[in-house]
Amino acid sequence: MSGLLDDVFEAHGGLERWRGLTRMRFTGSAGGGLPFPRPDFMTGTGATLDLHAQRVLFQPFGGPDRRGLYTPAHVEVQDAAGAVLAERDDPRQAFAAYPPGRLFDELDMAYFGGYAFWTYLTVPFLLAWDGVRVEETGPWQENGETWRRLRVEFPDYIATHTTVQALYFGPDNLLRRHDYSVEVFGGTMTAHYTMDYRTFDGFGFPTRRRVRRRRPDGTAYGPVLITVDIDSVALS
C-alpha cells in the first residue's frame, strides 16, 4: 500500500478512529444529467450507510413515503414503514445493453445511487479494505497545484463504477479529484472533482462534487454533468 495513504488517512480523520465506527447518516442532493426517474428524484435525500458492508438505506427516496435499500446483490423500494413495494436480485444486470434515452426506474436508482454514494463517502478509508490494491503513480498538475495520484484496483466483491480508478490528493492530502469509467453507462470516462471540505464528528468530507467528462489523456472537458451536494454527515 502506498506511503501516501498514511498522510491521507490522517488528513481525513484517522484510520483507527474510522475503524471504530459502524454507521453513517448523511443528507444531501444529487442532480444533473443522469436519467433520474424525474429530475428532482435525489433532491433532499438522506441515507444510512453501513461502514463495514455495502448496505445503504435511503430515506426519503424520491418522496417522503418511500425508502430505497441497496446491497450489491439485491435492491428494494419500500414504503415508509419498510414494507417491500418492489425488489430486484442481481441489480447490475439490469443495466446490460441499457437503451439510450431510457430513464432509470426506482430500482435502478437504488442500485446506482447506493453503490455511488457508498463509495464516495467511504473513500479514502475504503482503500484499507482487504483486496484493494493501491499504487502511487506520477504527479498531476491542475489548478495551480501539484496533486499526487493513486491508482486503485478494487476486488470483485466491492461494487463500484469500475475496477480501476484514480484518486488525486492536494498538498494538504485532501481529495481533489476522483477518476473512473461508469461501466453501467458503457464505460463513460469521468473526472469527479471534490471541494468545500467540512468536518463532521472529527472527519473531513468534501461537501460539493462536480462530475465532467474525461479524455484519454486525463484532461477534463465540457460542462458539469452531475452535481452532488452534502448537507450533513453524522457518524456513530
C-alpha positions as CSV (number, residue, x, y, z in Angstrom):
1,M,0.0,0.0,0.0
2,S,1.3,3.5,-0.9
3,G,3.1,5.5,1.7
4,L,0.9,8.5,0.7
5,L,-2.1,6.7,2.3
6,D,-1.0,7.3,5.9
7,D,-1.0,11.0,5.4
8,V,-4.3,10.9,3.5
9,F,-5.9,8.8,6.3
10,E,-4.7,11.3,8.9
11,A,-5.9,14.3,7.0
12,H,-9.4,12.8,6.8
13,G,-9.7,12.0,10.5
14,G,-7.6,8.8,11.1
15,L,-7.9,5.2,10.0
16,E,-8.1,3.7,13.5
17,R,-10.8,6.1,14.6
18,W,-12.7,5.3,11.4
19,R,-12.5,1.5,12.1
20,G,-14.2,2.1,15.4
21,L,-17.3,3.4,13.6
22,T,-20.2,1.3,12.3
23,R,-22.7,3.7,10.6
24,M,-23.0,7.0,8.8
25,R,-26.1,9.1,8.2
26,F,-25.9,11.8,5.5
27,T,-28.3,14.3,4.0
28,G,-27.9,15.9,0.6
29,S,-28.9,16.1,-3.0
30,A,-27.7,14.9,-6.4
31,G,-28.7,16.3,-9.8
32,G,-27.6,16.8,-13.4
33,G,-27.6,14.6,-16.4
34,L,-28.4,11.2,-15.0
35,P,-31.6,9.6,-16.3
36,F,-33.3,10.0,-12.9
37,P,-36.9,8.8,-12.7
38,R,-37.7,12.5,-12.5
39,P,-35.3,15.5,-12.3
40,D,-35.7,16.1,-8.6
41,F,-35.7,12.5,-7.5
42,M,-32.5,12.8,-5.5
43,T,-33.1,16.3,-4.2
44,G,-33.3,16.5,-0.4
45,T,-32.5,12.8,0.2
46,G,-30.7,11.1,3.0
47,A,-29.3,7.7,3.8
48,T,-27.8,5.5,6.5
49,L,-24.7,3.6,5.4
50,D,-23.1,0.5,6.9
51,L,-19.4,1.2,7.1
52,H,-18.3,-2.5,7.2
53,A,-20.5,-3.8,4.4
54,Q,-22.1,-2.4,1.3
55,R,-25.5,-1.6,2.6
56,V,-27.4,1.7,2.2
57,L,-30.9,2.6,3.2
58,F,-32.2,5.8,1.6
59,Q,-34.9,7.7,3.4
60,P,-36.5,9.6,1.9
61,F,-36.1,8.1,-1.6
62,G,-37.8,10.1,-4.3
63,G,-40.5,11.1,-1.9
64,P,-41.4,11.3,1.8
65,D,-43.3,8.0,1.7
66,R,-40.5,5.9,0.0
67,R,-37.3,4.2,1.2
68,G,-34.7,2.6,-1.0
69,L,-32.5,-0.3,0.1
70,Y,-29.2,-1.1,-1.6
71,T,-26.9,-4.1,-1.4
72,P,-24.7,-5.3,-4.3
73,A,-26.9,-8.4,-4.8
74,H,-30.3,-7.0,-4.0
75,V,-32.3,-3.7,-4.1
76,E,-35.7,-2.8,-2.8
77,V,-38.2,0.1,-2.8
78,Q,-40.1,0.2,0.4
79,D,-42.9,2.3,1.9
80,A,-42.2,4.5,4.9
81,A,-42.9,1.6,7.3
82,G,-40.5,-0.8,5.5
83,A,-43.0,-2.9,3.5
84,V,-41.4,-4.0,0.2
85,L,-43.1,-2.5,-2.9
86,A,-40.6,-3.7,-5.5
87,E,-37.4,-5.6,-5.4
88,R,-34.7,-7.0,-7.7
89,D,-31.9,-9.5,-7.4
90,D,-28.6,-9.1,-9.2
91,P,-29.5,-5.5,-10.0
92,R,-26.3,-4.7,-12.0
93,Q,-27.5,-7.0,-14.8
94,A,-30.5,-4.7,-15.4
95,F,-28.0,-2.2,-16.9
96,A,-26.7,-4.5,-19.6
97,A,-27.4,-3.1,-23.1
98,Y,-29.2,-0.2,-21.4
99,P,-31.3,1.5,-24.1
100,P,-30.2,5.1,-24.9
101,G,-32.7,7.7,-23.5
102,R,-34.4,5.3,-21.1
103,L,-35.0,6.7,-17.6
104,F,-33.9,4.8,-14.5
105,D,-36.7,3.1,-12.6
106,E,-36.6,3.3,-8.8
107,L,-34.8,0.0,-8.5
108,D,-32.1,1.2,-11.0
109,M,-31.7,4.3,-8.9
110,A,-31.4,2.4,-5.6
111,Y,-28.6,0.4,-7.1
112,F,-26.7,3.2,-8.9
113,G,-27.2,5.7,-6.1
114,G,-26.4,3.1,-3.4
115,Y,-23.0,2.0,-4.7
116,A,-22.0,5.5,-5.8
117,F,-22.8,7.3,-2.6
118,W,-21.3,4.4,-0.5
119,T,-18.1,4.6,-2.5
120,Y,-17.8,8.4,-2.4
121,L,-18.4,8.7,1.3
122,T,-16.2,5.8,2.4
123,V,-13.1,7.0,0.4
124,P,-10.3,7.2,1.4
125,F,-10.8,4.7,4.2
126,L,-12.2,2.1,1.8
127,L,-8.7,1.8,0.4
128,A,-7.7,-0.1,3.6
129,W,-10.2,-2.9,2.9
130,D,-8.9,-6.4,2.1
131,G,-8.0,-7.0,-1.5
132,V,-7.9,-3.3,-2.5
133,R,-4.6,-2.7,-4.4
134,V,-3.2,0.8,-4.3
135,E,-0.1,2.2,-6.1
136,E,1.2,5.8,-6.3
137,T,1.7,7.0,-9.9
138,G,3.2,10.2,-11.2
139,P,2.1,13.6,-10.1
140,W,-0.5,15.7,-11.8
141,Q,-0.6,19.5,-12.4
142,E,-4.0,21.2,-12.2
143,N,-5.5,24.4,-10.7
144,G,-2.0,25.7,-10.0
145,E,-1.2,22.8,-7.7
146,T,0.7,19.5,-7.9
147,W,-1.6,16.6,-7.0
148,R,-0.3,13.2,-6.0
149,R,-2.2,10.3,-7.6
150,L,-3.1,6.8,-6.5
151,R,-4.1,4.1,-8.9
152,V,-6.7,1.9,-7.1
153,E,-7.8,-1.6,-8.2
154,F,-10.9,-2.9,-6.4
155,P,-11.6,-6.6,-5.8
156,D,-14.7,-8.2,-7.3
157,Y,-16.6,-8.2,-4.1
158,I,-16.8,-4.4,-4.0
159,A,-19.5,-3.0,-6.3
160,T,-18.4,0.4,-7.7
161,H,-18.2,2.3,-11.0
162,T,-15.3,0.3,-12.4
163,T,-12.5,-2.0,-11.1
164,V,-9.6,0.5,-11.7
165,Q,-9.9,4.1,-10.6
166,A,-7.6,7.0,-9.8
167,L,-7.6,9.4,-6.8
168,Y,-5.8,12.8,-6.7
169,F,-4.7,14.5,-3.5
170,G,-3.6,18.0,-3.0
171,P,-0.7,19.4,-0.9
172,D,-3.0,19.1,2.2
173,N,-3.6,15.4,1.5
174,L,-7.3,16.0,0.9
175,L,-9.0,14.6,-2.1
176,R,-9.2,16.9,-5.2
177,R,-10.4,14.6,-7.9
178,H,-11.7,11.0,-8.5
179,D,-11.5,9.4,-11.9
180,Y,-13.4,6.4,-13.1
181,S,-15.3,4.9,-16.0
182,V,-19.0,4.3,-15.5
183,E,-19.5,0.7,-16.6
184,V,-23.3,0.8,-16.3
185,F,-23.2,3.6,-18.9
186,G,-21.0,1.9,-21.4
187,G,-17.7,3.0,-19.8
188,T,-18.2,6.8,-19.8
189,M,-14.9,8.3,-18.7
190,T,-15.3,10.9,-16.0
191,A,-13.4,13.3,-13.8
192,H,-15.1,13.8,-10.5
193,Y,-14.0,17.0,-8.6
194,T,-14.3,17.3,-4.9
195,M,-14.3,20.6,-2.9
196,D,-15.6,22.5,0.1
197,Y,-14.3,20.2,2.8
198,R,-16.2,20.3,6.2
199,T,-15.5,18.4,9.4
200,F,-18.3,16.2,10.8
201,D,-17.6,14.3,14.0
202,G,-13.9,14.8,13.5
203,F,-13.7,13.5,9.9
204,G,-13.3,15.6,6.8
205,F,-15.7,15.3,3.9
206,P,-15.9,17.2,0.6
207,T,-19.4,18.7,0.5
208,R,-19.5,19.7,-3.2
209,R,-18.8,17.3,-6.0
210,R,-18.9,18.1,-9.7
211,V,-18.5,15.5,-12.5
212,R,-17.3,16.2,-16.0
213,R,-16.2,14.1,-18.9
214,R,-12.6,13.0,-19.2
215,R,-10.3,12.5,-22.3
216,P,-7.9,9.5,-22.5
217,D,-5.0,11.9,-21.6
218,G,-6.7,12.6,-18.3
219,T,-7.9,16.1,-19.1
220,A,-11.5,17.1,-18.2
221,Y,-13.7,18.8,-20.7
222,G,-17.2,20.0,-21.3
223,P,-19.9,21.2,-18.8
224,V,-20.7,19.7,-15.4
225,L,-22.7,16.5,-15.9
226,I,-23.6,15.5,-12.3
227,T,-23.7,17.5,-9.1
228,V,-23.6,16.1,-5.6
229,D,-24.0,18.4,-2.5
230,I,-23.7,17.1,1.1
231,D,-25.5,19.0,3.8
232,S,-24.7,16.9,6.9
233,V,-22.9,13.8,8.0
234,A,-23.3,12.0,11.3
235,L,-21.1,9.1,12.4
236,S,-21.6,6.5,15.1
